[in-house]
Amino acid sequence: MCGIVGYLGQKNSKEILLGGLKELEYRGYDSAGIAVLQDGKFESFKAIGKLINLEEKTKNFVTDKFSIGIGHTRWATHGKPTELNAHPHIGSESYVVHNGIIENYAALKTELLKDGITFLSQTDTEVIVHQFEKNLKITKSSFEAFKKTISQLEGAYAILLVTKGKEKTIFFAKNGSPMLVGVNAENEKYFASSDTPLIGHCTDVNYFEDGDYGYVTPDELAIFSKDGKKQEPKFTKLSTNKLSAQKDGFRFFMEKEIYEQVDVIADTLLGRLHDNEVLFDELDPTLFEGINEIKLCACGTSYHSALTATYLFERYSKIKTSIEVASEFRYRSPIMSKDTLFVVISQSGETADTLETLKMAKAAGLKTLVICNVDNSSMVRLADACILTRAGVEKGVASTKAFATQVTVFWMLSLYLAKKNKALSNEEIARQITLLREVPASVKVSDDMHERIKRLSKRYLHGHGFFFIGRDVFYPLALEGALKLKEISYLHAEGYPSGEMKHGPIALADPELFTIALLPQHLLYDKAKSNVEELSARDSTICAISAVEFDKADDFIAINKCKDYMLEFFEMMVAVQVLSLEISVRLGNDVDMPRNLAKSVTVE
Ligand code: AGP
């Protein structure tokens, strides 16, 4: 998740911008930059890696008079983490920083290239500053040019733009990505993606709404809504607790990241869904030439999203698919054939076992693809191709939004391959794409569900164990739910295919054996229901998660009635994530930093 800061005032803008970016480090980034306009002269600095590299570059740069400045920490989505791709991006006399994804950047870039514009970066963001300067040539008014530019953008953005002709003005626009502006008695203006950088500098803040755009000067904050009407700022008092602000007021980063899934999945989808096809502009179509099988390889939660993918690839793409646990695969003597695409899945891109299997596949001459959340990580640099999940930094050790975005990518990839293999009709692909567009809404945490789970979690603190059971894609979801619970509550839990209960595990059934049963309405419901009835008949305590009431359950977590089992998947995913969270909270555990665990297992 990128970070944005802006400043207008008499103070040391370099220090304010760098300090603001430091407060945004928790969002994760791989490069950073600032641009400052003072005395009619722009200075801009960019660096990859940590902020200390940017501080080193700016150490001789002095800002000791009125200035305007913008800054940015970048989490790569389009284009590698390089200095050229770092923000701010420059036109001929303007700079821009941006958080989000400009969906129609390719079309805008094509026209700008025809106009003879030279692009320095691979990013979607750079089109903004060139489009602004193109419009400025026509409108002669910076504000009109900015307004026209914003109207031409599609997608999610939080934008700050400064231009040489307007030395006391910062232009802003917000749509889909967070941004706020802060003011104080000294007529200074502060911008940021979240409120932590403003704490201690501002007294009142205005959180922009989607569609807001406008400008600030020392004496004015001009906000316009999407319909072009000027509106009064809606100031609120700024919170003073930085850690709480970093968690956006949630109790834990994991809780924040469960709620964030609505936004990050929207980012994962952005620019990739078209009417009847899925496109990945980062994939070379030749990657799949000569491929007759896919082998997936991962660890932990990433293994669970990969296991979900095996069902989707064989069902929709009609391609033979197998899966491996990385720590097992690397010590077997696996037979690998060159018509197999080797796909590794990793949130961090650094997991030692998974990385080693990637090296094995490359050494065996296989084509390789990585599904990853961290650009420029070891696996991204090593694989032949990469699809970024765009989940932003995941601080909770127990993975949530990374899993959600991995499954989203796999669902899209299964349709991408279905199109390539002519395995599904255009109509069916279009139908599935319509369903994909509903995923963000399906992972919205409802207050009712959260409150219900908070209440019922008190009954699940002291049993002798849990079964999470499900069929088909709900089996990997059962595994994931069990892992979430183990990781943060330290209670024993196992994920099982529902149909396996009668092959031994049912011997454990008794009132102290808690079964979390995933009962999707649109996939093998009757089969799964009868498996649960077998457990209920032996007095196991059942918590059913379903859109359909289940009379044999002791507890019931309702999800919405959905059009398709995959939407039920995402709704149930949120339920099991919240259930593990609330049980862990009741047990008084450190939800974000569970005992014995590390966020990235870079050792064997
Ligand atoms: C998930 O909640 C765990 N933190 C862990 O299983 C994790 O998924 C696993 O270590 C793999 O990490 P990666 O996705 O970064 O490769």
Boltz pocket constraint, residues with backbone or C-beta under 6 A from the ligand:
constraints:
  - pocket:
      binder: B
      contacts: [[A, 299], [A, 300], [A, 301], [A, 302], [A, 345], [A, 346], [A, 347], [A, 348], [A, 349], [A, 350], [A, 351], [A, 354], [A, 397], [A, 398], [A, 399], [A, 400], [A, 487], [A, 598], [A, 599], [A, 600], [A, 601]]
      max_distance: 6.0
